[in-house]
């Protein structure tokens, strides 16, 4: 297990309150994360799910077990029923915007000293949660974890941050971007900073272009209402892929502290040139408008390709392309650095793959003994795609419980990313239709 999971026991949370646990995110990510933490001996606190539905504790336990039906732990073992039964899980029915809910939660928590409140809710409700915590008898050490999206532009993100921090201290706010908790993302910085041969090549003198892509074969069926409110840009580019770009290209932090890591990321994001509409391609897969909760004339993009540059001394004039889409041919998340032509007719690349297999690939040239000419060869180094027994959501929850901020975004990150995508909100490119299962539009 990674060293960043070690924390001061005196600061560790003694209860976990989870709004939204009974929703889609709970089923797919949060319940498995709770299992991983319990199996690794990192949970050990009562977990209270909160929602408006009239569920019982037994209902919530059933949802937990059902969510684990198709789940396989990182070590390839089967789900251990004794671990599931050991999770101290209960349910409280209540509205996240009503003070009575927080009073009832405070009564349920009793003498708890350091609870963590996790809010998988629409961003417009985060302020209500912060005020509810502050107005009740929750301890003033309570931490609030807010899921993405955090606002929907620069102004709303700033206003939301101010609204929350008017009710609680800023250091008690944790803003989620689960990509930052992926070992494969952190590894991009490690490979650079620990290998001078690579780090010395990471600049405009040697790099021809940078490409980041997140292709998803799954469509939006069952999530139409949510997707109509975000689209591809706000769903994954504004947060995950811009953070991925930042970790890939930022200056190595001054030291190993969380503060230095955050500062390097936010400094890089501040230098990304905002996306120009005439340098972007938007697509929508054929059949999207036929889904439930999707408008018949929807103009929401399910595919986006954007081109930009980074306006700093290291990367100036190096083209950067970010590409993502739903209902594409295959699943892959990869960052590729293509080096300048070498005269041998063989592309030299460094590819950081997050999905489907966490790995680093070096595309280089070697001598073909038959032709005595340079020929391409790939050297692949595979690595773990999680932190030992813990996947990204388990790492995120564990860090919040331990008070560790490394795997969370800061408001500077969030505002910097909204600044980059802002021109596409004001002037979106026209949609191009593409067939499901294809590679998407030409871009």
Residue, then its C-alpha position, 0 to 999 in steps of 0.5 A: x500500500x502506498x505511503x500516502x495512505x499513512x496518516x496520523x491516527x489522532x486525525x483520522x475520521x471516526x464516522x463517515x456520512x454519505x449523501x448519494x450512496x443509494x444512487x448510481x455512483x454508490x452502486x458502481x464506485x462507493x460501495x466497492x470502495x467501502x468494501x476495499x477499505x474494510x478488507x484492507x483494515x482502513x474503514x473501521x468506522x460507522x457509515x451512515x447513508x443518507x437519502x430522501x427515500x424511505x429505505x431501511x438499514x436492511x435495504x442499504x445492506x442489500x444494495x451493498x451486497x448487490x453492488x458487489x455481485x459483479x465486483x472482483x477485488x484487485x487481488x483477483x479473489x472473491x468477495x469475502x462475505x465476512x468483510x461485507x458483514x463487518x461494514x457498520x452500515x446504517x441508513x437515515x432518511x432525510x433531505x440534504x437541504x433541511x436542517x432537521x436532517x443534520x440534527x438527526x445525523x448529529x444525534x445519530x453520530x453522538x460523541x463522534x469527534x471527526x466525522x467526514x461528510x461525503x456529498x455525491x449531490x448536485x453542486x447547487x446543494x453543496x452550500x446547503x450541506x455546509x450550512x446544515x453542518x455548521x448550524x447543527x451540533x456537528x463538531x467543528x472538525x467535520x470534513x466535507x467532501x464534494x463530488x464533481x462537478x464543482x460549479x459549471x463555470x468560473x463564476x459559479x465555482x468561485x461563488x460555490x467555494x465562497x458559499x461553503x467556506x463562509x460556513x466552514x474553514x477552507x481546509x475542511x473542504x475536499x473537492x473530488x477528482x478521482x483521476x488524481x487518486x489513480x496510481x497510473x496518473x501519479x506515475x506519469x510524474x514519477x517516471x518523469x522526475x525520477x528519470x533524467x533521460x526522460x525529464x530532459x526530453x520533456x520540453x518544446x525542443x524535443x517534443x513534437x506534440x502531446x495527445x490525451x484521449x479518453x475513449x469509452x465504448x459505453x453509451x449514455x443509456x440510463x444517464x440521459x438526464x445527467x448527461x444532458x446537463x454536462x456533455x463530454x467537455x464538462x463531464x471529463x475534459x474540464x476535470x479529469x483530462x485537464x488534471x491529467x494534462x497538468x500532472x503530465x506537463x507540470x514542473x516537478x514540485x519543489x518537494x514531496x509535500x502536498x502543498x508543492x504538488x498542488x502548487x505545481x498543478x495549479x500553476x500549469x493549469x493557469x498557463x493552458x490556453x483557453x480552447x478556441x471554438x474553431x479548434x474544436x470538434x463536437x460530435x453526437x452519436x446516432x441514437x443519443x436523442x432516442x434515449x429516455x430523458x434526452x431532448x429530441x433536438x439535443x445539442x449536447x456533445x457526446x464526443x469532443x476533440x480540442x486543440x490548445x497549447x501551454x503558454x510557458x517556457x517549457x511547452x510553448x508552441x507544442x500542440x496539445x490535443x485532448x479527445x474524448x467520446x462515448x459509444x466509441x470502438x474501444x475503451x482506452x485512456x492514454x497520454x502520448x508524447x511524440x518526440x520530434x522527428x529523428x531522421x530515421x523515419x521511426x516515430x519516438x513516443x512515450x505513452x502513458x496508458x491508464x486504461x485498459x492496462x496501466x503501463x508506460x510504453x516507449x516506442x523507439x528505433x533499433x537496428x533491423x539485422x536483416x535490412x540494417x535499417x532503423x525499425x520500430x520497437x515498443x518497450x512496455x513497462x506495466x504497473x499497478x492501476x491502483x494503490x495496492x488493494x485500493x482503487x481510486x475511490x477507496x484511496x480518495x475516501x481513505x485520504x479524506x478520512x485521514x485528512x490528506x489532501x494530495x488526491x483532491x483538487x483545489x479551488x485554483x485547479x477548478x477555476x483554472x480548468x473552467x477558464x480553459x473550457x469557457x470559450x466552448x460554453x459561449x460558442x459551441x462548435x456545430x455537432x457532427x453525427x457519428x456511428x456508435x462503435x466507430x472511432x468518432x468524427x475526424x478531428 
